[in-house]
Amino acid sequence: MSYFDGFVIAVPTANRQQFTDHANQADAVFKEQGATRIVEAWGDDVPKGKVTDFQGAVQAKDDETVLFSWIEWPDKATRDEVMARVEEWMKDPRMDPEKNPMPFDGKRMIYGGFAPLLEEGEGRPGSYVDGFIMAVPDARKDAYHDMAAGAWPLFKEFGALRLVETWADDVPDGKVTDFRRAVKAEAGEQVVFSFIEWPDKETRDAGQKKMMQQDFDGEMPFDGKRMVMGGFCPIVDL
């Protein structure tokens, strides 16, 4: 079963190309260590929310853009084995902060490991990405899965390529920012990291509009007011 590492980063907008160059080098190391795919997606349609939003999740400044990113692994065992050897592969020059410095504030990056809850469809290099973070009660995990599974046929009909829903598994608390704070997660809730891939933004915009016109029965198994969402354009897809 696949496994995902999810990330959200605030990158100075002026550093877009510098970040792209940095990520192409550093992400190649993860690919060589066994990752199956790595996507870095640049904020494109990221609205500010009343309660939570991507900007607040990473304390993004006015001159920064939010980046939504993930690493896919064939399974958790592979990911854990690679992470156990972090001192070894961090010696690679491509991971050396002096040779390949991070063009963003790493202290505000949020990250964590997530186990797949639902995977439908197949992604495509360069696809447009809708990214989501939610706080879902432990007791509503099955209900959340069923809701997402029930929505997939419509997303697919409206042009979506892939839907991935993942459940928090190895998500650390941070000193400055973290996933739980991003969605104001309460006791008894877990973070869900989710994304939808579309062939392009036009298909996404049309599909999203059609989804908004649908009538869905029942209440959502989570607090929608705390859901974080946004649209992102891939700048790295390895």
C-alpha positions as CSV (number, residue, x, y, z in Angstrom):
1,M,0.0,0.0,0.0
2,S,1.3,3.4,-1.0
3,Y,2.4,6.1,1.5
4,F,2.5,9.9,1.3
5,D,4.6,12.6,2.8
6,G,2.8,15.9,2.6
7,F,4.2,19.4,2.8
8,V,3.0,23.0,2.7
9,I,5.6,25.8,2.4
10,A,5.6,29.6,2.1
11,V,8.0,30.6,-0.6
12,P,9.0,34.2,-1.5
13,T,7.2,34.8,-4.8
14,A,10.4,36.3,-6.2
15,N,12.2,33.0,-5.5
16,R,9.9,30.8,-7.7
17,Q,12.7,29.8,-10.2
18,Q,15.2,29.5,-7.4
19,F,12.8,27.1,-5.6
20,T,12.2,25.1,-8.8
21,D,15.9,24.7,-9.3
22,H,16.4,23.7,-5.6
23,A,13.6,21.2,-5.7
24,N,14.7,19.6,-8.9
25,Q,18.0,18.8,-7.3
26,A,16.8,17.8,-3.8
27,D,13.8,15.8,-5.0
28,A,15.9,13.7,-7.3
29,V,17.6,12.3,-4.2
30,F,14.3,11.1,-2.9
31,K,13.5,9.5,-6.3
32,E,16.9,7.7,-6.2
33,Q,16.0,6.5,-2.7
34,G,12.8,4.9,-3.8
35,A,10.1,7.5,-4.0
36,T,7.7,6.9,-6.9
37,R,6.6,10.5,-7.5
38,I,7.2,13.9,-6.2
39,V,5.1,17.0,-6.9
40,E,5.7,20.6,-6.0
41,A,2.7,22.8,-6.9
42,W,2.7,26.6,-6.8
43,G,-0.3,28.5,-5.4
44,D,-2.6,29.7,-8.1
45,D,-6.1,30.0,-6.8
46,V,-5.7,30.0,-3.0
47,P,-8.5,31.9,-1.3
48,K,-8.2,33.4,2.2
49,G,-10.7,31.9,4.6
50,K,-12.5,33.3,7.6
51,V,-11.3,30.6,10.0
52,T,-8.4,28.8,8.4
53,D,-6.5,29.0,5.1
54,F,-3.3,27.9,3.4
55,Q,-1.7,31.3,4.1
56,G,-2.3,31.0,7.8
57,A,-1.1,27.4,7.9
58,V,2.4,28.5,7.1
59,Q,2.2,32.2,8.3
60,A,2.7,33.3,4.7
61,K,3.6,36.9,4.2
62,D,2.2,39.2,1.5
63,D,5.3,38.7,-0.7
64,E,5.1,34.9,-0.4
65,T,3.2,32.2,-2.3
66,V,2.0,29.0,-0.8
67,L,3.4,25.7,-2.2
68,F,1.5,22.4,-1.8
69,S,3.7,19.3,-2.2
70,W,3.8,15.6,-1.7
71,I,6.2,12.6,-2.0
72,E,4.7,9.2,-2.9
73,W,6.3,6.0,-1.7
74,P,5.5,2.4,-2.7
75,D,4.7,1.7,1.0
76,K,5.4,2.9,4.5
77,A,8.2,0.4,5.1
78,T,10.2,1.9,2.2
79,R,9.6,5.4,3.4
80,D,10.6,4.6,7.0
81,E,13.8,2.8,5.9
82,V,14.8,5.8,3.8
83,M,14.2,8.2,6.7
84,A,16.2,6.0,9.0
85,R,19.2,6.6,6.8
86,V,18.7,10.3,6.7
87,E,22.3,11.1,7.8
88,E,23.6,9.0,4.9
89,W,21.7,10.6,2.0
90,M,21.9,14.1,3.5
91,K,25.6,14.0,2.7
92,D,24.7,14.2,-1.0
93,P,25.8,17.6,-2.4
94,R,22.3,18.2,-3.7
95,M,21.0,18.1,-0.1
96,D,23.9,20.3,1.2
97,P,22.4,23.7,2.4
98,E,25.6,25.4,1.4
99,K,25.6,24.0,-2.1
100,N,21.8,24.0,-2.6
101,P,20.3,26.4,-0.1
102,M,16.6,26.4,0.7
103,P,15.0,29.5,-0.8
104,F,12.3,29.6,1.9
105,D,11.9,29.7,5.7
106,G,12.0,26.0,6.7
107,K,10.8,26.8,10.2
108,R,7.4,27.6,8.9
109,M,7.1,24.5,6.6
110,I,4.5,22.0,7.7
111,Y,5.0,18.3,6.9
112,G,4.0,14.8,7.9
113,G,3.4,11.2,6.9
114,F,0.0,10.1,5.8
115,A,-1.5,6.6,5.1
116,P,-3.9,6.3,2.1
117,L,-7.5,6.2,2.9
118,L,-8.8,6.3,-0.7
119,E,-7.0,6.4,-4.1
120,E,-9.0,6.6,-7.3
121,G,-7.9,7.3,-10.9
122,E,-4.4,7.9,-12.1
123,G,-2.4,11.1,-12.1
124,R,-0.6,12.7,-15.0
125,P,2.6,14.8,-15.1
126,G,1.8,18.5,-15.1
127,S,-1.8,18.1,-13.9
128,Y,-3.6,21.0,-12.1
129,V,-4.0,20.2,-8.4
130,D,-6.7,21.0,-5.9
131,G,-5.2,20.6,-2.4
132,F,-7.1,20.2,0.8
133,I,-6.4,19.8,4.6
134,M,-9.1,18.9,7.0
135,A,-9.6,17.9,10.6
136,V,-11.8,14.8,10.8
137,P,-13.0,13.1,14.0
138,D,-11.5,9.7,14.6
139,A,-15.0,8.3,15.0
140,R,-16.0,9.6,11.5
141,K,-13.1,8.1,9.6
142,D,-15.3,5.5,7.9
143,A,-18.0,8.1,7.1
144,Y,-15.4,10.4,5.6
145,H,-14.1,7.5,3.4
146,D,-17.6,6.8,2.2
147,M,-18.4,10.4,1.5
148,A,-15.2,10.8,-0.6
149,A,-15.8,7.4,-2.4
150,G,-19.3,8.5,-3.2
151,A,-18.1,11.8,-4.6
152,W,-15.4,10.3,-6.9
153,P,-17.8,9.2,-9.7
154,L,-19.0,12.8,-10.1
155,F,-15.5,14.2,-10.0
156,K,-14.4,11.7,-12.7
157,E,-17.5,12.5,-14.8
158,F,-16.6,16.2,-14.6
159,G,-13.0,15.6,-15.8
160,A,-10.9,14.8,-12.7
161,L,-8.0,12.4,-13.2
162,R,-7.3,11.3,-9.7
163,L,-8.5,11.6,-6.1
164,V,-6.3,10.9,-3.1
165,E,-7.4,11.0,0.5
166,T,-4.9,10.3,3.2
167,W,-5.1,10.0,7.0
168,A,-2.5,11.3,9.5
169,D,0.0,8.7,10.5
170,D,3.3,10.3,11.4
171,V,2.5,14.0,11.7
172,P,4.7,15.8,14.3
173,D,3.8,18.9,16.3
174,G,5.9,21.9,15.2
175,K,7.4,24.7,17.2
176,V,6.1,27.4,14.9
177,T,3.6,25.7,12.5
178,D,2.2,22.2,11.9
179,F,-0.7,20.4,10.2
180,R,-2.9,20.2,13.4
181,R,-2.6,24.0,13.9
182,A,-3.4,24.6,10.3
183,V,-6.9,23.2,10.7
184,K,-7.3,23.9,14.4
185,A,-7.6,20.2,15.1
186,E,-9.2,19.3,18.4
187,A,-8.7,16.3,20.7
188,G,-10.2,13.2,19.0
189,E,-9.6,14.6,15.5
190,Q,-7.0,13.6,12.8
191,V,-5.6,15.6,9.9
192,V,-6.6,14.5,6.4
193,F,-4.3,15.5,3.5
194,S,-6.1,15.3,0.2
195,F,-5.7,16.3,-3.4
196,I,-7.5,16.1,-6.8
197,E,-5.6,16.1,-10.1
198,W,-7.2,17.6,-13.2
199,P,-5.8,17.7,-16.7
200,D,-5.7,21.5,-16.7
201,K,-7.1,24.5,-14.9
202,E,-9.9,25.0,-17.4
203,T,-11.3,21.5,-16.7
204,R,-10.9,22.0,-13.0
205,D,-12.8,25.3,-13.0
206,A,-15.6,23.8,-15.0
207,G,-15.7,20.7,-12.9
208,Q,-15.7,22.6,-9.7
209,K,-18.6,24.8,-10.9
210,K,-20.6,21.6,-11.7
211,M,-19.8,20.1,-8.3
212,M,-21.1,23.2,-6.6
213,Q,-24.4,22.8,-8.4
214,Q,-24.9,19.3,-7.1
215,D,-27.2,18.4,-4.1
216,F,-25.6,16.1,-1.6
217,D,-27.6,14.3,1.1
218,G,-26.5,14.2,4.7
219,E,-24.1,16.3,6.7
220,M,-20.3,16.4,6.2
221,P,-18.5,14.2,8.6
222,F,-16.1,17.0,9.6
223,D,-16.2,20.8,10.2
224,G,-16.1,22.4,6.8
225,K,-15.4,25.8,8.2
226,R,-12.0,24.7,9.2
227,M,-11.2,23.0,5.9
228,V,-8.2,24.5,4.0
229,M,-8.3,24.4,0.2
230,G,-6.7,25.9,-2.9
231,G,-5.7,25.4,-6.5
232,F,-2.1,24.8,-7.5
233,C,0.0,24.6,-10.7
234,P,2.8,22.0,-10.7
235,I,6.4,23.4,-11.1
236,V,8.2,20.2,-10.4
237,D,6.8,16.7,-11.1
238,L,9.3,13.9,-10.9
